Each structure stands twice: as C-alpha cells, then as structure tokens.
Amino acid sequence: MLETHLRQDRQTVKLGLIKVTNDLFPGETFETVCSIQEGVFCQLAGSVLSEREVRQIDCKLREWIQADMPIYLVEDKDGYYHYKVDGLIIKSVHPANARSSMVDVFRIIPFSSGYVVDFIKDESEMNSPFTMPQRLAATYAKSERWLTNINIELVSDANRYITEGRHLELISIAEALQEKEISDIADMILRERRAVRVILIAGPSSSGKTTFAHRLSTQLKVNGLTPVPLALDDYFLDRDQTPMDEDGNYDFDTLEALDLNLLDKHLEHLIKGETVETPIFDFVSGMRSKKTRTLTLGPSEILVIEGIHALNPALIANLSKSVFFKIYVSALFGLNIDYMNRAPTTEVRLIRRIVRDDQFRALSPERTLSQWPSVRRGEDKHIFKYQEECDVMFNSSLLYEMNALRTFAECALKKVKPDSTHYATQLRLLRLLSFFKPLDLSQLPFNSILREFIGGNIFPPSKHESNIELHKRITAERSSCPINNN
C-alpha cells in the first residue's frame, strides 16, 4: 500500500525539481512546503518566485525528463536514499526511479511565493481549471507563520528542545498554540451567537475531532454558551434499508445511509427551540432502538454535530445556512525533515491511527493497514471535497507529536512480520519515525489532542469510528452465515 504522493514516479519529479532549481538558481534552496490536493506546494526557502521564473522551472524540468537521464542510487544511509542526479547528490526519504523519464503526469501552477506541482490523471487535464483551496492554503500559511514566530521550522529544531532537556517548553508552546486557536474559534461563535444555533465539525480519520469538540465545548462554556452534542451515527437507517456500493456490500459511509428526512425535521424543530425525540442506533443489531433521547435547545444552548458528512451541503440542504457554523479539523503536520523532505500529513494520521487501534481497539497494525485504503477512499469521496465549505479550519497537529508517537508506533509496527503484505509500509513508516527523537510524555497535558491516541485523556473516547467498524464487521459476519442474516 503506497500513498499517491509517495509514488516513485512523483518522487522522481521532486528530484528533477531540486536539480533544475540548483541549475537555475545557484545558492538558493528548494523547499517542499505542504500538500495541496493531489499536488505539493514548493518554493525557494526565503525567496519569492515570479511567474516567469516558475515557467523557467517548468521548462527546464520537462527538458530533463525528455532527456531520459540516469538517476543513480549511491547508498541508503541515515534514513535517506542518496541519489546522484547529473553530478548532484540529493537525499530523499522516499525512493525514486532510475530514469528521469519515469515520472507521473503533472503540471506546474504559479501560486503565492512559489508554485504547485499538480499531479493529474493524463495530458487531457493539462489545461483544465485548477481551483486553489484557499482556506486550506491559508491554514498552512498561518501554521508556517506560527512556526517562524517561535523559530521552529524543521524536525531538527524540535529534536533540539528534547536533546537540551527543554521538552516541557516544546510541549507548552505547542499546546498553547492550539488552545489559543480553539479559544479564538469559540470567540468567533460567541460573536455570532444570535444567528448560530448549530456547530458542524468534520475531518478525516485520526484528526482529533473528538478531543477538539470537547475542548471547544469547554471554551464555549467559558463564553456563557452550553454545547449540546448530537451524534449523526444515531440517524443511520436500519441495515435492510442501507444503500449498497458497487461491489454489492452495505455502504455505511455514504450520506444516503443516514435518515436525512428525520435529521432535517429534527434540526428544524431544535433550531426553533422545540423538543424532539432523537433516535438511538443499536450497532449490534443494525437497527434503531425503541428508546429515544429527549432533546431541546434553550436560549443559551448550541447544538454540536460531529461526523464525516458534517460539511456536506446536502446534509442541511433545506435549512438556512446562517444558523450553522462549520469547522474542518485536520492534522496538517507542519515540520519538514529538511527543506527538501517533508513528513506527509497523511502518514502522520496513519501513525496516529495505528497507535490508537493498537492501544485501545484491539486492532493489530495489519488490520489497520488493511483498512487504510478504504478509509482513504472514503475521505476522498466524502470529506476532502467539502473542506472548503467550512467557516474555519483547525490544524490539530502538534509540533512534538511524532516525537511522542515514535515509541508507541515502533512497538506496534514491529508486530508486522517480514512475510506480511504490509511489510514495505512498516519499513517506510519506521524510516520516517527514525528522524524524530523520542519524548518523555509523563507531563503531557491530559486534555491534549494527542491523548486521544496514546491514552490518558480526560475526555470520553470517540465512538464514531469504532461504531462504524463494529457495524461493518457484524454485517460482514452475518452475511457470510445465512442462518444469522437479518
């Protein structure tokens, strides 16, 4: 299993970009900054590229690709693949191909101080419109400014805090940054309290949505508001009414697996201050319980809804958008290993999930890695496409989190044996983790988002993903045994 952004064809493009940047701008440093949709945002460290210079890079890169130049792997050492590209030694955390012509299809689009390398399906998409995700880009930029303000830019900077015995300072800075952001979001909601009655929270797997929701609720209480949670999971249709996917399996991830009519009706009544009887879904039987929960929103109360479909416009299609405040939560890890090699955000989320599943869900790393492609497809289909619908984005990554997760993750990943189909993924993740110095967690705050994955959280754990997994497992078991089918 290999994430699309780590394909060798795409890593080869990166080697080419470093090579042509060195040729065109001697003395400048190529920098990969962050993921942007299917591509990556690149720039020169400390410099601004003009559109003309970006076009030069594009032209020279395509000349290098056309020349079909050899790429030599010199050695695999210290966590890096050392490549020789036209006399230039380049260190890459991920492997590339042996020829410059072996690349994925891409286009280069000028953006901000640099450019986006956008990987596309084929040449026919070369001139198709590219819509820049402005909120995502702005959130990355904000995180970059914070890192600059505290003089932390690379993994080595965070490691230095630990080596110098200043790990508590590193933890305090990271947690303070997040608490300030959560407080700011609560203040935004307070300013709009006359209109806003419902908060919608969505984000991909292992982004820390549950802890964020609890901490936001705490800040809302400080502001005099009373948050009232409502679980989308309880609005699942009974199993015999659940839509099927293209393979003939129950599709629990689709929006149509929810009773949208009932949800729409309940939200309408709640917003008006009326009382409703919300459903309780039994994930073991796959049916709605006969019991219900009585729910009413008072004048100072505000509804909080968390779920993968929370930002999908179809969820609230028949209701006034002004009463909703939408938040997108994702772990947009900001520290690069070095200027040329970043720690991919998706890899960080995968490591979070492996640790959490191993610690608290009795799921082996093998099981987590087997599920991951399905999780990623669901995110692409149901979450990422709606991220720009939000009113605000929250970056749930912490400066020290990979240092904190390393020991837990290494322990879990060692359970993956050499004959496993996931052994290559194990090696890739262990390579990434090796760049982070382990961190003492004895004084980690108990309300930290990271506690959601390593334990010791003062907040109750999320039931969403475990409920969905339980629903899928029981359904699969029963479908394989006709006697037990519902």
C-alpha positions in Angstrom: 0.0 0.0 0.0 1.5 3.3 -1.0 0.1 6.8 -0.7 -0.2 8.5 -4.0 2.1 11.4 -3.1 4.8 8.8 -2.3 4.8 7.1 -5.6 8.3 6.7 -7.1 7.1 8.5 -10.3 6.2 11.5 -8.2 9.4 11.3 -6.1 11.3 11.4 -9.4 9.6 14.7 -10.3 10.9 16.1 -7.0 14.4 15.0 -7.7 14.1 16.8 -11.1 12.8 20.0 -9.4 15.8 20.0 -7.0 18.2 19.5 -9.9 16.7 22.3 -12.1 16.4 24.7 -9.1 20.1 24.2 -8.5 20.9 24.9 -12.1 18.6 28.0 -12.4 19.1 29.5 -9.0 22.6 28.6 -7.6 22.8 29.3 -3.9 19.0 29.0 -3.4 17.4 26.1 -1.5 14.4 24.2 -2.9 11.7 23.7 -0.3 8.6 21.4 -0.3 6.1 23.1 1.9 2.8 21.2 2.1 0.3 19.1 0.2 -2.3 20.9 -2.0 -5.0 18.4 -3.2 -3.1 15.9 -5.4 0.0 18.0 -5.6 2.5 19.8 -3.4 3.4 23.4 -2.9 7.0 24.3 -3.5 9.1 27.4 -3.2 12.6 28.7 -2.6 13.5 29.0 1.1 13.4 32.7 1.9 12.8 33.8 -1.6 9.8 34.7 -3.8 9.5 33.2 -7.3 7.9 35.3 -10.1 5.6 33.7 -12.6 8.3 34.0 -15.2 10.7 32.1 -13.0 8.1 29.4 -12.4 7.8 29.0 -16.1 11.5 28.6 -16.4 11.5 25.8 -13.8 8.7 24.1 -15.7 10.5 24.3 -19.0 13.8 23.1 -17.6 12.2 20.2 -15.7 10.5 19.0 -18.9 13.8 19.2 -20.8 15.4 17.0 -18.1 12.5 14.5 -18.3 12.7 14.4 -22.1 16.4 13.7 -21.9 15.8 10.4 -20.1 18.8 11.0 -17.8 20.0 8.2 -15.5 19.4 8.5 -11.7 21.9 6.6 -9.6 21.2 5.3 -6.1 24.5 5.8 -4.4 23.6 4.5 -0.9 20.8 4.0 1.6 22.1 5.6 4.8 20.8 7.5 7.8 17.2 7.2 6.7 17.9 8.7 3.3 18.2 7.4 -0.2 21.2 9.2 -1.6 20.8 9.8 -5.3 23.2 11.2 -7.9 21.4 13.3 -10.4 23.7 14.7 -13.1 26.5 15.1 -10.6 24.3 16.5 -7.9 23.9 14.4 -4.7 20.2 14.6 -3.5 19.0 13.0 -0.3 15.4 11.7 -0.3 13.4 10.0 2.4 11.4 8.1 -0.3 12.6 6.1 -3.3 12.6 7.4 -6.8 13.0 5.8 -10.3 16.2 5.1 -12.2 15.5 7.3 -15.2 14.3 10.9 -15.4 11.6 10.0 -18.0 9.9 7.8 -15.4 7.5 10.4 -14.0 3.9 10.9 -13.3 1.9 13.3 -15.4 1.9 16.8 -13.8 1.5 20.5 -14.4 3.1 23.4 -12.6 0.9 26.3 -11.5 2.3 29.6 -10.0 0.9 30.2 -6.5 1.8 32.6 -3.7 5.6 32.8 -3.3 6.1 29.6 -5.3 4.2 27.0 -7.3 2.0 24.0 -7.0 3.1 20.7 -8.7 -0.3 19.3 -9.5 -0.4 15.6 -10.4 -3.1 14.8 -12.9 -4.6 11.7 -14.5 -3.5 12.3 -18.1 -2.5 15.0 -20.6 -6.1 15.8 -21.3 -6.4 17.5 -17.9 -3.3 19.8 -18.5 -5.5 22.8 -19.3 -8.4 22.0 -17.0 -9.3 24.6 -14.4 -7.4 24.4 -11.1 -9.3 25.7 -8.1 -6.9 26.6 -5.3 -8.3 25.5 -1.9 -7.9 29.0 -0.4 -8.9 28.0 3.2 -6.5 25.1 3.2 -3.7 27.2 1.8 -4.4 30.0 4.4 -4.4 27.4 7.2 -1.0 26.1 6.1 0.3 29.7 5.8 -0.9 30.5 9.3 0.8 27.5 10.7 4.0 28.5 8.9 3.8 32.0 10.4 3.5 30.5 13.9 6.5 28.2 13.4 8.5 31.2 12.2 7.5 33.3 15.2 8.8 30.6 17.6 11.8 29.8 15.5 10.9 26.2 14.9 11.0 25.1 11.2 12.5 21.6 10.9 12.3 18.3 12.8 15.9 19.0 14.0 14.6 22.2 15.7 12.1 20.2 17.7 14.7 17.5 18.4 17.0 20.1 19.8 14.5 21.0 22.5 14.4 17.4 23.6 18.2 17.0 23.5 18.7 20.2 25.6 16.2 19.0 28.2 13.6 21.6 27.2 10.9 19.2 26.2 8.3 20.7 28.6 8.9 24.1 26.8 8.2 22.4 23.5 5.0 20.8 24.7 3.9 24.0 26.4 4.4 26.0 23.2 2.5 23.5 21.0 -0.4 23.2 23.4 -0.6 27.0 23.9 -0.8 27.5 20.1 -3.7 25.1 19.9 -5.6 26.4 23.0 -5.3 29.9 21.6 -6.8 28.8 18.3 -9.6 26.9 20.0 -10.4 29.9 22.1 -10.4 32.2 19.0 -12.9 29.9 17.3 -15.1 29.9 20.4 -15.0 33.8 20.4 -16.0 33.8 16.7 -19.0 31.7 17.6 -19.9 33.9 20.5 -19.9 37.0 18.2 -22.4 35.2 16.0 -24.5 33.7 18.8 -27.7 35.5 17.8 -27.7 33.6 14.4 -25.7 30.4 15.0 -27.6 27.5 16.7 -25.6 24.5 15.3 -21.9 23.8 15.1 -20.8 21.2 12.5 -17.4 19.5 12.8 -15.9 17.3 10.2 -12.5 16.0 9.3 -10.6 12.9 8.1 -9.7 9.9 10.2 -7.5 10.4 13.2 -7.6 14.2 13.0 -8.6 14.5 16.7 -12.1 15.7 16.1 -13.5 14.3 19.3 -10.9 16.0 21.6 -11.3 19.2 19.6 -15.1 19.1 20.1 -14.6 18.6 23.8 -12.1 21.4 24.2 -14.2 23.7 22.0 -17.2 22.9 24.2 -15.1 23.9 27.3 -14.3 27.3 25.7 -17.9 27.8 24.7 -18.9 27.3 28.3 -16.3 29.9 29.3 -18.2 32.2 26.9 -21.5 31.5 28.5 -22.8 29.0 26.0 -24.0 25.5 26.7 -23.0 23.0 24.0 -25.4 20.1 23.3 -24.0 17.1 21.4 -25.9 15.3 18.7 -24.5 12.1 17.1 -25.1 11.6 13.4 -24.4 7.9 13.9 -27.8 7.6 15.6 -29.5 8.6 12.4 -28.3 5.5 10.5 -31.0 3.7 8.6 -31.8 0.1 9.6 -29.4 -2.3 7.9 -32.1 -3.6 5.4 -32.5 0.0 4.2 -28.8 0.8 3.9 -27.6 1.5 0.3 -25.2 -0.9 -1.5 -21.9 0.0 -3.0 -20.7 -1.1 -6.5 -19.4 -4.4 -5.0 -22.8 -5.3 -3.5 -21.8 -4.5 0.0 -23.6 -2.2 2.5 -22.2 1.3 2.1 -22.2 2.7 5.6 -20.0 5.7 4.5 -22.4 7.2 2.1 -24.6 10.1 3.1 -27.7 8.2 2.0 -27.0 5.7 4.8 -28.5 8.3 7.1 -32.1 9.1 7.6 -31.8 12.6 6.2 -35.5 13.3 6.3 -35.7 12.6 10.1 -32.5 14.6 10.7 -33.7 17.5 8.7 -37.0 17.5 10.6 -35.3 17.3 14.0 -32.8 20.1 13.2 -35.6 22.3 12.1 -37.5 21.8 15.3 -34.5 22.1 17.5 -33.4 25.4 15.9 -36.9 26.8 16.7 -36.5 25.7 20.3 -38.9 22.8 20.1 -38.5 19.4 21.7 -37.7 16.3 19.7 -37.1 12.6 20.4 -33.8 11.8 18.8 -33.1 8.1 17.8 -30.6 5.7 19.4 -29.0 3.4 16.9 -28.0 -0.1 18.1 -24.9 -1.1 16.1 -25.0 -4.7 17.2 -28.5 -5.4 15.8 -28.0 -2.9 13.0 -31.4 -1.3 13.8 -32.8 1.7 15.6 -33.6 1.2 19.2 -37.1 1.6 20.5 -35.7 4.0 23.1 -35.1 7.7 22.3 -33.4 10.8 23.8 -35.4 13.9 24.6 -33.7 17.0 23.3 -34.4 20.7 23.4 -32.2 23.7 22.7 -32.6 26.5 25.2 -31.7 30.2 24.5 -28.0 29.8 25.6 -27.6 26.3 24.2 -25.9 25.4 20.9 -26.0 22.1 19.1 -22.7 20.4 18.3 -22.7 17.8 15.5 -19.6 15.8 14.6 -19.3 13.4 11.7 -17.8 12.7 8.3 -20.7 14.3 6.5 -21.0 17.3 8.7 -19.8 19.7 5.9 -21.7 18.1 3.1 -24.2 20.8 1.9 -26.7 18.0 1.2 -26.9 17.3 4.9 -28.6 20.7 5.6 -29.9 21.4 2.1 -33.4 22.5 3.3 -32.3 24.7 6.2 -31.0 28.2 6.5 -27.2 28.2 6.2 -26.9 31.2 8.6 -27.7 29.1 11.7 -24.7 26.8 11.1 -21.0 27.3 12.0 -18.9 24.8 10.1 -15.4 23.7 11.3 -13.0 21.5 9.4 -10.4 19.7 11.6 -7.3 18.0 10.1 -3.8 17.1 11.2 -1.7 19.4 8.9 1.7 18.5 10.2 4.0 21.4 9.7 7.5 20.3 10.4 9.7 19.2 7.5 12.5 16.7 8.0 14.6 19.1 6.0 13.9 21.7 3.3 13.6 19.0 0.6 11.8 16.3 2.5 8.6 16.7 4.4 6.7 14.5 6.8 3.5 13.8 4.9 0.3 14.7 6.8 -1.4 11.5 5.7 1.5 9.5 7.1 1.1 11.3 10.4 -2.6 10.5 10.5 -1.9 6.8 9.7 0.6 6.6 12.5 -1.9 8.2 14.9 -4.5 5.6 13.8 -2.1 2.6 14.2 -1.2 3.7 17.7 -4.8 4.3 18.8 -6.1 1.0 17.2 -3.2 -1.0 18.8 -3.7 0.7 22.2 -7.5 0.8 22.6 -9.4 -1.1 19.9 -7.6 -4.4 19.9 -6.9 -4.0 16.2 -3.5 -5.1 15.0 -1.4 -2.9 12.7 -2.1 -5.5 10.0 -5.8 -4.8 10.4 -5.3 -1.0 10.5 -3.1 -1.0 7.4 -5.6 -3.3 5.5 -8.4 -0.9 6.3 -6.5 2.3 5.4 -7.1 2.2 1.6 -10.8 2.0 2.2 -10.6 4.8 4.8 -8.7 7.0 2.3 -11.2 6.4 -0.5 -14.0 7.4 1.9 -12.1 10.6 2.8 -11.6 11.5 -0.9 -15.3 10.8 -1.6 -17.0 12.3 1.4 -14.7 14.6 3.3 -11.9 16.4 1.3 -14.2 17.6 -1.4 -16.2 19.6 1.1 -13.4 21.0 3.2 -13.6 24.5 1.7 -17.3 24.7 2.8 -16.1 25.4 6.3 -16.2 28.7 8.2 -12.8 27.9 9.8 -10.1 25.3 9.7 -8.4 23.9 12.7 -4.9 22.3 12.4 -4.8 19.6 15.1 -1.2 18.7 14.6 1.3 19.3 17.4 4.9 20.2 17.0 6.1 17.3 19.2 3.6 14.7 18.2 5.8 12.4 16.1 8.4 12.5 18.8 5.7 11.5 21.3 4.2 8.8 19.0 7.5 7.2 18.0 7.9 4.7 20.8 4.2 3.6 20.6 4.3 3.4 16.8 7.5 1.4 16.7 6.2 -1.1 19.3 3.0 -1.6 17.2 4.7 -1.7 13.8 7.2 -4.4 15.0 4.2 -6.8 15.0 4.1 -6.6 11.2 6.2 -9.6 10.1 8.5 -9.7 7.0 6.2 -12.1 5.1 3.3 -9.6 5.5 1.9 -7.7 2.5 2.3 -4.6 4.7 6.0 -5.1 5.4 7.0 -2.4 2.9 4.7 0.1 4.6 6.1 -0.9 8.0 9.6 -0.1 6.8 8.5 3.2 5.3 6.9 4.3 8.5 9.8 3.2 10.6 12.1 5.1 8.4 10.0 8.3 8.8 9.8 7.8 12.6 13.6 7.4 12.9 14.1 11.2 12.3 12.2 12.1 15.5 13.9 11.9 18.9 11.6 10.1 21.5 9.9 12.4 24.0 9.1 11.9 27.7 5.3 12.0 28.0 5.0 12.0 31.8 3.9 15.6 31.9 1.8 15.7 28.7 -1.5 17.6 29.4 -4.4 15.3 29.9 -6.6 17.3 27.6 -4.1 17.2 24.8 -5.4 16.1 21.4 -2.6 13.5 21.4 -4.1 11.8 24.4 -6.9 10.6 22.1 -4.3 8.3 20.5 -1.9 7.4 23.3 -4.3 7.3 26.3 -4.8 9.2 29.5 -7.4 11.6 28.0 -9.8 13.3 30.5 -12.5 13.2 27.8 -14.5 10.1 26.8 -13.3 8.4 23.6 -15.0 8.8 20.3 -17.4 6.1 19.4 -17.9 7.1 15.8 -15.2 5.1 14.0 -15.4 2.2 16.4 -19.1 2.1 15.9 -18.8 2.1 12.1 -16.1 -0.6 12.3 -18.4 -2.7 14.6 -21.3 -2.2 12.2 -19.2 -3.3 9.2 -17.7 -6.3 11.0 -21.0 -7.7 12.3 -22.7 -7.1 8.9 -19.9 -9.0 7.1 -20.0 -11.9 9.6 -23.8 -12.2 9.3 -23.8 -12.0 5.5 -21.4 -14.9 5.4 -23.7 -17.0 7.6 -27.2 -17.2 6.0 -28.8 -18.6 9.2 -28.0 -15.4 11.1 -28.9 -12.9 8.4 -31.5 -10.2 9.3 
